[in-house]
C-alpha cells in the first residue's frame, strides 16, 4: 500500500486535554512523527462532566457540546500540523475517537455516545476524517470496547513471550498477548478517574502529581474491601466500563459506612487501581507488563504493580519503543488507516462481537 500519513485524536475519560499524533504507516510499520497535547478549557470540561454524571440536560445542550468539541478537535489537529510544519494535503485521514459521554453496552438497547462533530473536523482541517469507531462493533453484538488491543497486537505480540499491555487512563484496560492464543482484553476497572475526582474535590487539582497526596496517606482495608465487592470486578470478559459506574457518587456510597481521612481515601483509591489490575494479570503466565497512559507517570502505582506482581517484569511501553502518552491516539490513527483500506479494526475475542468488521464512518474532505 505504500507509506501514508495519518493523524490520531484521543480525548479520554480523564478529560485532561486532547492528545494528537502524526504517524507514518507503511504496512505493518508505524512511526510516530510528531505529537501535541492540546488543552481543554475548564468550562467545556465541566459541561461534559455534568452530562456524564447525569445532570439534567437536553438535546440543544448535547448538540452544542458536539459542535464545540468538533472545533476543539479541529483546532488540536491544526496545532499539530503547525508544530510539525506539515501540509494538510499530505495527510490521508484523521482518526477521531471523540469524547465519550455515555457508554452502555449491557443495557436492553445497548449504545455508546461519543461527541465531537467529525464534519467540523473535516471541514476546518481540509482532511478526510474517520470517526464513530465503536458503534459498528456494537451492531454486531460487541461491547464497542476496548478497541486498542488490535493495535497492541500489531506492536507488541511475540511468539515466545507473554505480554500484557496495560493502559491506565481514567479507566484501566489490559490487552493479553499470549503465544499461540487469541488476543484477549478488557477493562479492569478504575484507573485515574476516581483519584482525579477525589483530589479535585478536596484540593482543586486536576490530578495527584506523582501520587504525592496518596503517598501521604495509608490504605484503609475495610474501605478497600467494600469497593472490591462491586460486581463489576467479578464479571467475566468481555467487559467494559466508564464514568457511568465509577464516579464520586459510587465512592460516596462506599464512604458512607466509614470515617476516613481524605488522604487515606486517596491512597486507598490508588490501591484499588493496583489491586484490580493485578488480580486480572495474575491469572496469566508471567511475562512482561507494559504500562502506558497517565498512570504510568505515577510512581506509587508503578511500585505497587511491581510489588503485587513479583513474577512479572513491570516496565513502561516507552522501554519497548512506544511513548506512554501517545498510545491511544496512535491507535486511532491506525484504526483510520484500517478503515480507509476496508480492513477490520475490531477483535471479536476482545469485544464480544460476532464477527470481524471494518469500523468507523468516513467524512470526506
BALOBA-1460 file (C-alpha; in Angstrom, 3 decimals):
// residues 365
<rec num="1" residu="x" x="0.000" y="0.000" z="0.000"/>
<rec num="2" residu="x" x="2.986" y="2.303" z="0.441"/>
<rec num="3" residu="x" x="3.693" y="4.930" z="3.072"/>
<rec num="4" residu="x" x="0.809" y="7.124" z="4.255"/>
<rec num="5" residu="x" x="0.445" y="9.735" z="6.967"/>
<rec num="6" residu="x" x="-2.416" y="9.759" z="9.471"/>
<rec num="7" residu="x" x="-3.404" y="11.862" z="12.460"/>
<rec num="8" residu="x" x="-4.959" y="10.385" z="15.581"/>
<rec num="9" residu="x" x="-7.032" y="12.282" z="18.163"/>
<rec num="10" residu="x" x="-7.797" y="10.977" z="21.631"/>
<rec num="11" residu="x" x="-9.702" y="12.610" z="24.475"/>
<rec num="12" residu="x" x="-10.182" y="10.069" z="27.230"/>
<rec num="13" residu="x" x="-12.336" y="9.660" z="30.308"/>
<rec num="14" residu="x" x="-9.989" y="11.835" z="32.380"/>
<rec num="15" residu="x" x="-10.733" y="14.808" z="30.078"/>
<rec num="16" residu="x" x="-7.300" y="16.252" z="30.831"/>
<rec num="17" residu="x" x="-6.801" y="17.508" z="27.276"/>
<rec num="18" residu="x" x="-6.674" y="16.321" z="23.680"/>
<rec num="19" residu="x" x="-3.787" y="14.108" z="22.579"/>
<rec num="20" residu="x" x="-2.890" y="14.336" z="18.885"/>
<rec num="21" residu="x" x="-0.271" y="12.418" z="16.934"/>
<rec num="22" residu="x" x="1.053" y="12.397" z="13.388"/>
<rec num="23" residu="x" x="2.177" y="8.955" z="12.261"/>
<rec num="24" residu="x" x="3.576" y="7.344" z="9.141"/>
<rec num="25" residu="x" x="2.082" y="3.938" z="8.342"/>
<rec num="26" residu="x" x="3.677" y="1.583" z="5.843"/>
<rec num="27" residu="x" x="2.116" y="-1.847" z="6.008"/>
<rec num="28" residu="x" x="2.824" y="-3.270" z="9.450"/>
<rec num="29" residu="x" x="5.209" y="-0.450" z="10.367"/>
<rec num="30" residu="x" x="4.006" y="2.635" z="12.224"/>
<rec num="31" residu="x" x="6.276" y="5.554" z="13.074"/>
<rec num="32" residu="x" x="5.440" y="8.476" z="15.352"/>
<rec num="33" residu="x" x="6.463" y="11.692" z="13.588"/>
<rec num="34" residu="x" x="5.043" y="14.356" z="15.896"/>
<rec num="35" residu="x" x="2.783" y="14.686" z="18.930"/>
<rec num="36" residu="x" x="0.974" y="17.556" z="20.585"/>
<rec num="37" residu="x" x="-1.136" y="17.867" z="23.736"/>
<rec num="38" residu="x" x="-3.904" y="20.427" z="23.266"/>
<rec num="39" residu="x" x="-5.695" y="21.860" z="26.322"/>
<rec num="40" residu="x" x="-9.395" y="21.505" z="27.048"/>
<rec num="41" residu="x" x="-10.939" y="24.553" z="28.703"/>
<rec num="42" residu="x" x="-12.357" y="24.136" z="32.200"/>
<rec num="43" residu="x" x="-15.782" y="25.386" z="31.133"/>
<rec num="44" residu="x" x="-16.068" y="22.755" z="28.412"/>
<rec num="45" residu="x" x="-14.743" y="20.031" z="30.701"/>
<rec num="46" residu="x" x="-17.288" y="20.905" z="33.386"/>
<rec num="47" residu="x" x="-20.122" y="20.882" z="30.842"/>
<rec num="48" residu="x" x="-19.033" y="17.413" z="29.745"/>
<rec num="49" residu="x" x="-18.756" y="16.174" z="33.310"/>
<rec num="50" residu="x" x="-22.261" y="17.439" z="34.034"/>
<rec num="51" residu="x" x="-23.619" y="15.339" z="31.164"/>
<rec num="52" residu="x" x="-21.545" y="12.285" z="32.084"/>
<rec num="53" residu="x" x="-22.679" y="12.446" z="35.696"/>
<rec num="54" residu="x" x="-26.353" y="12.561" z="34.787"/>
<rec num="55" residu="x" x="-27.112" y="16.227" z="35.380"/>
<rec num="56" residu="x" x="-30.347" y="17.339" z="33.682"/>
<rec num="57" residu="x" x="-29.687" y="18.209" z="30.059"/>
<rec num="58" residu="x" x="-31.485" y="18.499" z="26.723"/>
<rec num="59" residu="x" x="-30.883" y="17.910" z="23.036"/>
<rec num="60" residu="x" x="-29.820" y="21.509" z="22.483"/>
<rec num="61" residu="x" x="-27.081" y="21.220" z="25.098"/>
<rec num="62" residu="x" x="-25.883" y="17.887" z="23.667"/>
<rec num="63" residu="x" x="-25.840" y="19.307" z="20.154"/>
<rec num="64" residu="x" x="-23.870" y="22.350" z="21.273"/>
<rec num="65" residu="x" x="-21.313" y="20.154" z="23.051"/>
<rec num="66" residu="x" x="-20.946" y="18.090" z="19.878"/>
<rec num="67" residu="x" x="-20.287" y="21.308" z="17.949"/>
<rec num="68" residu="x" x="-17.826" y="22.746" z="20.489"/>
<rec num="69" residu="x" x="-15.870" y="19.510" z="20.621"/>
<rec num="70" residu="x" x="-15.736" y="19.362" z="16.827"/>
<rec num="71" residu="x" x="-13.994" y="22.735" z="16.824"/>
<rec num="72" residu="x" x="-11.738" y="21.740" z="19.732"/>
<rec num="73" residu="x" x="-10.563" y="18.604" z="17.920"/>
<rec num="74" residu="x" x="-10.102" y="20.502" z="14.647"/>
<rec num="75" residu="x" x="-8.039" y="23.165" z="16.421"/>
<rec num="76" residu="x" x="-5.947" y="20.420" z="18.039"/>
<rec num="77" residu="x" x="-5.218" y="18.951" z="14.594"/>
<rec num="78" residu="x" x="-4.290" y="22.366" z="13.188"/>
<rec num="79" residu="x" x="-1.933" y="22.979" z="16.120"/>
<rec num="80" residu="x" x="-0.270" y="19.613" z="15.484"/>
<rec num="81" residu="x" x="0.142" y="20.394" z="11.775"/>
<rec num="82" residu="x" x="1.696" y="23.764" z="12.610"/>
<rec num="83" residu="x" x="4.098" y="22.166" z="15.094"/>
<rec num="84" residu="x" x="5.101" y="19.509" z="12.548"/>
<rec num="85" residu="x" x="5.201" y="22.027" z="9.664"/>
<rec num="86" residu="x" x="3.162" y="19.644" z="7.524"/>
<rec num="87" residu="x" x="0.741" y="20.406" z="4.673"/>
<rec num="88" residu="x" x="-2.778" y="19.039" z="5.404"/>
<rec num="89" residu="x" x="-2.917" y="17.808" z="1.802"/>
<rec num="90" residu="x" x="-0.261" y="15.193" z="2.669"/>
<rec num="91" residu="x" x="-2.439" y="13.576" z="5.356"/>
<rec num="92" residu="x" x="-4.550" y="10.575" z="4.306"/>
<rec num="93" residu="x" x="-7.029" y="10.913" z="7.171"/>
<rec num="94" residu="x" x="-7.686" y="11.944" z="10.750"/>
<rec num="95" residu="x" x="-8.902" y="9.254" z="13.142"/>
<rec num="96" residu="x" x="-11.029" y="10.829" z="15.877"/>
<rec num="97" residu="x" x="-12.162" y="8.789" z="18.860"/>
<rec num="98" residu="x" x="-14.498" y="11.544" z="20.086"/>
<rec num="99" residu="x" x="-15.333" y="12.325" z="23.698"/>
<rec num="100" residu="x" x="-17.329" y="9.579" z="25.367"/>
<rec num="101" residu="x" x="-20.245" y="10.964" z="27.354"/>
<rec num="102" residu="x" x="-22.076" y="7.668" z="27.898"/>
<rec num="103" residu="x" x="-21.216" y="4.021" z="27.352"/>
<rec num="104" residu="x" x="-23.945" y="1.449" z="27.973"/>
<rec num="105" residu="x" x="-23.131" y="-1.854" z="26.258"/>
<rec num="106" residu="x" x="-25.164" y="-4.037" z="28.617"/>
<rec num="107" residu="x" x="-28.492" y="-2.210" z="28.543"/>
<rec num="108" residu="x" x="-31.577" y="-3.508" z="26.717"/>
<rec num="109" residu="x" x="-30.962" y="-1.022" z="23.930"/>
<rec num="110" residu="x" x="-27.172" y="-1.035" z="24.020"/>
<rec num="111" residu="x" x="-25.481" y="2.155" z="22.886"/>
<rec num="112" residu="x" x="-22.381" y="4.282" z="23.206"/>
<rec num="113" residu="x" x="-22.127" y="8.022" z="22.591"/>
<rec num="114" residu="x" x="-19.019" y="9.935" z="21.587"/>
<rec num="115" residu="x" x="-19.296" y="13.646" z="20.812"/>
<rec num="116" residu="x" x="-17.137" y="15.795" z="18.539"/>
<rec num="117" residu="x" x="-18.696" y="16.536" z="15.139"/>
<rec num="118" residu="x" x="-16.418" y="14.934" z="12.541"/>
<rec num="119" residu="x" x="-17.993" y="17.104" z="9.829"/>
<rec num="120" residu="x" x="-16.450" y="20.138" z="11.523"/>
<rec num="121" residu="x" x="-13.064" y="18.423" z="11.842"/>
<rec num="122" residu="x" x="-13.090" y="17.531" z="8.154"/>
<rec num="123" residu="x" x="-14.286" y="20.966" z="7.020"/>
<rec num="124" residu="x" x="-11.969" y="23.002" z="9.238"/>
<rec num="125" residu="x" x="-8.808" y="20.966" z="8.586"/>
<rec num="126" residu="x" x="-9.457" y="20.004" z="4.982"/>
<rec num="127" residu="x" x="-8.608" y="16.380" z="5.846"/>
<rec num="128" residu="x" x="-10.796" y="13.304" z="5.446"/>
<rec num="129" residu="x" x="-11.888" y="12.270" z="8.919"/>
<rec num="130" residu="x" x="-12.843" y="8.855" z="10.283"/>
<rec num="131" residu="x" x="-14.916" y="8.759" z="13.462"/>
<rec num="132" residu="x" x="-17.643" y="6.790" z="15.292"/>
<rec num="133" residu="x" x="-15.470" y="3.675" z="15.622"/>
<rec num="134" residu="x" x="-17.342" y="1.902" z="18.382"/>
<rec num="135" residu="x" x="-20.897" y="1.510" z="17.136"/>
<rec num="136" residu="x" x="-20.236" y="-0.907" z="14.249"/>
<rec num="137" residu="x" x="-18.735" y="-3.378" z="16.701"/>
<rec num="138" residu="x" x="-21.806" y="-2.949" z="18.908"/>
<rec num="139" residu="x" x="-24.068" y="-3.502" z="15.897"/>
<rec num="140" residu="x" x="-22.522" y="-6.973" z="15.694"/>
<rec num="141" residu="x" x="-23.186" y="-7.673" z="19.359"/>
<rec num="142" residu="x" x="-19.922" y="-6.381" z="20.808"/>
<rec num="143" residu="x" x="-19.162" y="-4.018" z="23.667"/>
<rec num="144" residu="x" x="-17.588" y="-1.481" z="21.310"/>
<rec num="145" residu="x" x="-14.611" y="-1.501" z="23.674"/>
<rec num="146" residu="x" x="-11.782" y="-1.857" z="24.157"/>
<rec num="147" residu="x" x="-10.611" y="-1.265" z="20.574"/>
<rec num="148" residu="x" x="-6.916" y="-0.604" z="21.220"/>
<rec num="149" residu="x" x="-5.953" y="-4.311" z="21.744"/>
<rec num="150" residu="x" x="-5.818" y="-4.873" z="17.965"/>
<rec num="151" residu="x" x="-3.193" y="-2.127" z="17.804"/>
<rec num="152" residu="x" x="-1.316" y="-3.592" z="20.772"/>
<rec num="153" residu="x" x="-1.199" y="-6.913" z="18.943"/>
<rec num="154" residu="x" x="0.312" y="-5.177" z="15.922"/>
<rec num="155" residu="x" x="3.026" y="-3.544" z="18.051"/>
<rec num="156" residu="x" x="3.935" y="-5.960" z="20.805"/>
<rec num="157" residu="x" x="2.968" y="-9.558" z="20.026"/>
<rec num="158" residu="x" x="5.871" y="-12.020" z="20.469"/>
<rec num="159" residu="x" x="5.954" y="-15.743" z="19.536"/>
<rec num="160" residu="x" x="7.659" y="-16.845" z="22.762"/>
<rec num="161" residu="x" x="6.704" y="-14.290" z="25.424"/>
<rec num="162" residu="x" x="3.515" y="-13.356" z="27.230"/>
<rec num="163" residu="x" x="2.949" y="-9.635" z="27.259"/>
<rec num="164" residu="x" x="0.121" y="-7.741" z="28.917"/>
<rec num="165" residu="x" x="-0.286" y="-4.157" z="27.772"/>
<rec num="166" residu="x" x="-1.867" y="-2.029" z="30.482"/>
<rec num="167" residu="x" x="-3.322" y="1.385" z="29.768"/>
<rec num="168" residu="x" x="-4.061" y="3.379" z="32.918"/>
<rec num="169" residu="x" x="-6.226" y="6.256" z="31.804"/>
<rec num="170" residu="x" x="-9.433" y="7.288" z="33.518"/>
<rec num="171" residu="x" x="-10.326" y="3.605" z="33.250"/>
<rec num="172" residu="x" x="-7.696" y="0.852" z="33.237"/>
<rec num="173" residu="x" x="-7.720" y="-1.738" z="30.469"/>
<rec num="174" residu="x" x="-5.461" y="-4.601" z="29.551"/>
<rec num="175" residu="x" x="-4.546" y="-6.476" z="26.381"/>
<rec num="176" residu="x" x="-3.304" y="-10.035" z="26.898"/>
<rec num="177" residu="x" x="-0.873" y="-11.230" z="24.234"/>
<rec num="178" residu="x" x="-0.158" y="-14.901" z="24.861"/>
<rec num="179" residu="x" x="1.789" y="-17.049" z="22.351"/>
<rec num="180" residu="x" x="-0.457" y="-19.334" z="20.275"/>
<rec num="181" residu="x" x="-3.660" y="-17.984" z="21.820"/>
<rec num="182" residu="x" x="-6.230" y="-15.443" z="20.624"/>
<rec num="183" residu="x" x="-5.744" y="-11.899" z="21.874"/>
<rec num="184" residu="x" x="-7.964" y="-11.001" z="24.798"/>
<rec num="185" residu="x" x="-8.526" y="-7.706" z="26.557"/>
<rec num="186" residu="x" x="-10.978" y="-5.849" z="28.751"/>
<rec num="187" residu="x" x="-11.448" y="-3.019" z="31.221"/>
<rec num="188" residu="x" x="-10.208" y="-3.940" z="34.697"/>
<rec num="189" residu="x" x="-11.918" y="-1.032" z="36.474"/>
<rec num="190" residu="x" x="-10.975" y="2.480" z="37.539"/>
<rec num="191" residu="x" x="-7.573" y="3.868" z="36.626"/>
<rec num="192" residu="x" x="-7.026" y="7.521" z="37.465"/>
<rec num="193" residu="x" x="-10.666" y="8.567" z="37.331"/>
<rec num="194" residu="x" x="-11.611" y="8.266" z="40.990"/>
<rec num="195" residu="x" x="-8.257" y="9.600" z="42.210"/>
<rec num="196" residu="x" x="-8.601" y="12.617" z="39.896"/>
<rec num="197" residu="x" x="-12.160" y="13.303" z="41.050"/>
<rec num="198" residu="x" x="-11.256" y="12.985" z="44.747"/>
<rec num="199" residu="x" x="-8.243" y="15.304" z="44.655"/>
<rec num="200" residu="x" x="-10.171" y="17.833" z="42.577"/>
<rec num="201" residu="x" x="-12.966" y="17.816" z="45.145"/>
<rec num="202" residu="x" x="-10.607" y="18.345" z="48.106"/>
<rec num="203" residu="x" x="-7.685" y="20.291" z="46.690"/>
<rec num="204" residu="x" x="-8.889" y="21.723" z="43.386"/>
<rec num="205" residu="x" x="-6.137" y="19.906" z="41.483"/>
<rec num="206" residu="x" x="-6.777" y="18.067" z="38.216"/>
<rec num="207" residu="x" x="-4.685" y="15.084" z="39.258"/>
<rec num="208" residu="x" x="-2.391" y="13.803" z="42.013"/>
<rec num="209" residu="x" x="1.047" y="14.579" z="40.547"/>
<rec num="210" residu="x" x="3.449" y="11.687" z="41.139"/>
<rec num="211" residu="x" x="0.891" y="10.211" z="43.543"/>
<rec num="212" residu="x" x="2.226" y="12.586" z="46.206"/>
<rec num="213" residu="x" x="-1.050" y="13.102" z="48.088"/>
<rec num="214" residu="x" x="-1.829" y="9.384" z="48.025"/>
<rec num="215" residu="x" x="1.620" y="8.648" z="49.448"/>
<rec num="216" residu="x" x="0.840" y="10.906" z="52.411"/>
<rec num="217" residu="x" x="-1.988" y="8.560" z="53.427"/>
<rec num="218" residu="x" x="-2.435" y="4.891" z="54.286"/>
<rec num="219" residu="x" x="-4.668" y="2.171" z="52.875"/>
<rec num="220" residu="x" x="-7.996" y="1.764" z="54.679"/>
<rec num="221" residu="x" x="-8.516" y="-2.028" z="54.478"/>
<rec num="222" residu="x" x="-12.265" y="-2.155" z="55.086"/>
<rec num="223" residu="x" x="-12.946" y="0.636" z="52.585"/>
<rec num="224" residu="x" x="-10.832" y="-1.221" z="50.045"/>
<rec num="225" residu="x" x="-12.710" y="-4.456" z="50.741"/>
<rec num="226" residu="x" x="-16.031" y="-2.651" z="50.316"/>
<rec num="227" residu="x" x="-15.028" y="-1.193" z="46.951"/>
<rec num="228" residu="x" x="-13.625" y="-4.525" z="45.738"/>
<rec num="229" residu="x" x="-17.031" y="-6.110" z="46.399"/>
<rec num="230" residu="x" x="-18.513" y="-4.291" z="43.388"/>
<rec num="231" residu="x" x="-19.928" y="-6.880" z="40.994"/>
<rec num="232" residu="x" x="-18.053" y="-5.424" z="38.011"/>
<rec num="233" residu="x" x="-14.788" y="-6.896" z="39.252"/>
<rec num="234" residu="x" x="-16.235" y="-10.416" z="39.267"/>
<rec num="235" residu="x" x="-17.611" y="-10.227" z="35.720"/>
<rec num="236" residu="x" x="-16.041" y="-12.350" z="33.020"/>
<rec num="237" residu="x" x="-14.705" y="-10.760" z="29.837"/>
<rec num="238" residu="x" x="-15.744" y="-9.234" z="27.544"/>
<rec num="239" residu="x" x="-16.468" y="-6.287" z="29.779"/>
<rec num="240" residu="x" x="-16.068" y="-2.530" z="29.632"/>
<rec num="241" residu="x" x="-16.981" y="0.310" z="31.942"/>
<rec num="242" residu="x" x="-16.679" y="4.044" z="32.462"/>
<rec num="243" residu="x" x="-17.732" y="7.082" z="34.407"/>
<rec num="244" residu="x" x="-21.327" y="5.824" z="34.380"/>
<rec num="245" residu="x" x="-20.335" y="3.368" z="37.131"/>
<rec num="246" residu="x" x="-17.122" y="4.598" z="38.733"/>
<rec num="247" residu="x" x="-17.754" y="8.150" z="39.895"/>
<rec num="248" residu="x" x="-17.934" y="10.218" z="43.088"/>
<rec num="249" residu="x" x="-21.459" y="9.006" z="43.824"/>
<rec num="250" residu="x" x="-20.197" y="5.416" z="43.727"/>
<rec num="251" residu="x" x="-17.332" y="6.373" z="46.022"/>
<rec num="252" residu="x" x="-19.583" y="8.301" z="48.425"/>
<rec num="253" residu="x" x="-21.849" y="5.257" z="48.748"/>
<rec num="254" residu="x" x="-18.880" y="3.230" z="49.986"/>
<rec num="255" residu="x" x="-17.543" y="6.036" z="52.183"/>
<rec num="256" residu="x" x="-20.905" y="6.370" z="53.947"/>
<rec num="257" residu="x" x="-20.009" y="3.290" z="56.008"/>
<rec num="258" residu="x" x="-16.685" y="4.654" z="57.265"/>
<rec num="259" residu="x" x="-14.903" y="7.698" z="58.681"/>
<rec num="260" residu="x" x="-11.748" y="8.022" z="56.588"/>
<rec num="261" residu="x" x="-9.289" y="10.890" z="56.265"/>
<rec num="262" residu="x" x="-9.191" y="12.420" z="52.791"/>
<rec num="263" residu="x" x="-5.567" y="11.466" z="52.109"/>
<rec num="264" residu="x" x="-6.284" y="7.884" z="53.220"/>
<rec num="265" residu="x" x="-9.156" y="7.745" z="50.722"/>
<rec num="266" residu="x" x="-6.725" y="8.843" z="48.003"/>
<rec num="267" residu="x" x="-4.217" y="6.160" z="48.998"/>
<rec num="268" residu="x" x="-6.960" y="3.534" z="49.085"/>
<rec num="269" residu="x" x="-8.162" y="4.549" z="45.625"/>
<rec num="270" residu="x" x="-4.626" y="4.069" z="44.300"/>
<rec num="271" residu="x" x="-4.584" y="0.649" z="45.930"/>
<rec num="272" residu="x" x="-7.939" y="-0.194" z="44.338"/>
<rec num="273" residu="x" x="-6.493" y="0.557" z="40.910"/>
<rec num="274" residu="x" x="-3.382" y="-1.515" z="41.576"/>
<rec num="275" residu="x" x="-5.148" y="-4.498" z="43.147"/>
<rec num="276" residu="x" x="-7.871" y="-4.803" z="40.486"/>
<rec num="277" residu="x" x="-5.269" y="-4.687" z="37.722"/>
<rec num="278" residu="x" x="-3.046" y="-7.230" z="39.465"/>
<rec num="279" residu="x" x="-5.966" y="-9.581" z="40.109"/>
<rec num="280" residu="x" x="-6.644" y="-9.804" z="36.371"/>
<rec num="281" residu="x" x="-2.999" y="-10.001" z="35.279"/>
<rec num="282" residu="x" x="-2.025" y="-12.615" z="37.860"/>
<rec num="283" residu="x" x="-4.049" y="-15.351" z="36.147"/>
<rec num="284" residu="x" x="-1.746" y="-15.263" z="33.088"/>
<rec num="285" residu="x" x="1.628" y="-16.952" z="32.598"/>
<rec num="286" residu="x" x="4.174" y="-14.393" z="33.888"/>
<rec num="287" residu="x" x="5.938" y="-12.246" z="31.317"/>
<rec num="288" residu="x" x="6.124" y="-8.523" z="30.670"/>
<rec num="289" residu="x" x="3.576" y="-5.982" z="31.879"/>
<rec num="290" residu="x" x="3.917" y="-2.944" z="29.610"/>
<rec num="291" residu="x" x="2.287" y="0.136" z="31.142"/>
<rec num="292" residu="x" x="1.123" y="3.253" z="29.295"/>
<rec num="293" residu="x" x="-1.318" y="6.108" z="29.884"/>
<rec num="294" residu="x" x="-1.297" y="8.784" z="32.567"/>
<rec num="295" residu="x" x="-0.989" y="6.240" z="35.370"/>
<rec num="296" residu="x" x="2.436" y="5.206" z="34.095"/>
<rec num="297" residu="x" x="3.688" y="8.577" z="35.409"/>
<rec num="298" residu="x" x="2.534" y="7.685" z="38.942"/>
<rec num="299" residu="x" x="5.480" y="6.121" z="40.823"/>
<rec num="300" residu="x" x="3.179" y="4.811" z="43.557"/>
<rec num="301" residu="x" x="1.081" y="2.858" z="41.052"/>
<rec num="302" residu="x" x="4.159" y="1.532" z="39.267"/>
<rec num="303" residu="x" x="5.699" y="0.480" z="42.597"/>
<rec num="304" residu="x" x="2.544" y="-1.280" z="43.745"/>
<rec num="305" residu="x" x="2.151" y="-3.136" z="40.442"/>
<rec num="306" residu="x" x="5.714" y="-4.414" z="40.740"/>
<rec num="307" residu="x" x="5.060" y="-5.472" z="44.364"/>
<rec num="308" residu="x" x="1.719" y="-7.106" z="43.579"/>
<rec num="309" residu="x" x="3.145" y="-8.941" z="40.550"/>
<rec num="310" residu="x" x="6.612" y="-10.080" z="41.677"/>
<rec num="311" residu="x" x="6.897" y="-12.699" z="38.915"/>
<rec num="312" residu="x" x="6.320" y="-10.115" z="36.178"/>
<rec num="313" residu="x" x="8.663" y="-7.609" z="34.568"/>
<rec num="314" residu="x" x="6.819" y="-4.323" z="35.066"/>
<rec num="315" residu="x" x="8.026" y="-1.609" z="32.673"/>
<rec num="316" residu="x" x="6.517" y="1.163" z="30.569"/>
<rec num="317" residu="x" x="5.811" y="0.875" z="26.855"/>
<rec num="318" residu="x" x="8.463" y="3.561" z="26.360"/>
<rec num="319" residu="x" x="11.029" y="0.864" z="27.155"/>
<rec num="320" residu="x" x="9.651" y="-1.056" z="24.183"/>
<rec num="321" residu="x" x="9.670" y="1.921" z="21.864"/>
<rec num="322" residu="x" x="6.198" y="3.496" z="22.224"/>
<rec num="323" residu="x" x="5.652" y="6.713" z="24.194"/>
<rec num="324" residu="x" x="3.353" y="6.178" z="27.178"/>
<rec num="325" residu="x" x="1.215" y="9.259" z="26.491"/>
<rec num="326" residu="x" x="0.542" y="8.692" z="22.789"/>
<rec num="327" residu="x" x="-0.520" y="5.054" z="22.587"/>
<rec num="328" residu="x" x="-4.265" y="5.585" z="22.253"/>
<rec num="329" residu="x" x="-4.039" y="8.495" z="19.813"/>
<rec num="330" residu="x" x="-1.698" y="6.366" z="17.677"/>
<rec num="331" residu="x" x="-4.226" y="3.539" z="17.855"/>
<rec num="332" residu="x" x="-6.998" y="5.687" z="16.390"/>
<rec num="333" residu="x" x="-4.706" y="6.913" z="13.613"/>
<rec num="334" residu="x" x="-4.062" y="3.236" z="12.850"/>
<rec num="335" residu="x" x="-7.784" y="2.428" z="13.004"/>
<rec num="336" residu="x" x="-8.442" y="5.222" z="10.491"/>
<rec num="337" residu="x" x="-5.864" y="3.588" z="8.217"/>
<rec num="338" residu="x" x="-7.668" y="0.258" z="8.611"/>
<rec num="339" residu="x" x="-10.991" y="1.884" z="7.751"/>
<rec num="340" residu="x" x="-9.770" y="3.626" z="4.607"/>
<rec num="341" residu="x" x="-8.309" y="0.341" z="3.382"/>
<rec num="342" residu="x" x="-11.501" y="-1.554" z="4.253"/>
<rec num="343" residu="x" x="-9.752" y="-3.746" z="6.817"/>
<rec num="344" residu="x" x="-11.310" y="-4.976" z="10.090"/>
<rec num="345" residu="x" x="-10.462" y="-2.974" z="13.195"/>
<rec num="346" residu="x" x="-12.066" y="-4.981" z="15.988"/>
<rec num="347" residu="x" x="-11.139" y="-8.239" z="17.703"/>
<rec num="348" residu="x" x="-14.297" y="-10.272" z="18.439"/>
<rec num="349" residu="x" x="-12.461" y="-12.231" z="21.184"/>
<rec num="350" residu="x" x="-11.983" y="-8.902" z="22.967"/>
<rec num="351" residu="x" x="-15.236" y="-7.045" z="22.383"/>
<rec num="352" residu="x" x="-17.642" y="-9.970" z="22.129"/>
<rec num="353" residu="x" x="-18.784" y="-9.061" z="18.611"/>
<rec num="354" residu="x" x="-19.912" y="-11.986" z="16.469"/>
<rec num="355" residu="x" x="-17.567" y="-11.118" z="13.590"/>
<rec num="356" residu="x" x="-14.662" y="-9.029" z="12.402"/>
<rec num="357" residu="x" x="-15.740" y="-5.741" z="10.856"/>
<rec num="358" residu="x" x="-14.413" y="-2.526" z="9.386"/>
<rec num="359" residu="x" x="-15.036" y="0.241" z="11.924"/>
<rec num="360" residu="x" x="-15.976" y="3.895" z="11.711"/>
<rec num="361" residu="x" x="-17.674" y="6.325" z="9.377"/>
<rec num="362" residu="x" x="-15.767" y="8.358" z="6.779"/>
<rec num="363" residu="x" x="-16.279" y="12.121" z="6.436"/>
<rec num="364" residu="x" x="-14.557" y="13.173" z="3.198"/>
<rec num="365" residu="x" x="-12.567" y="16.403" z="2.960"/>
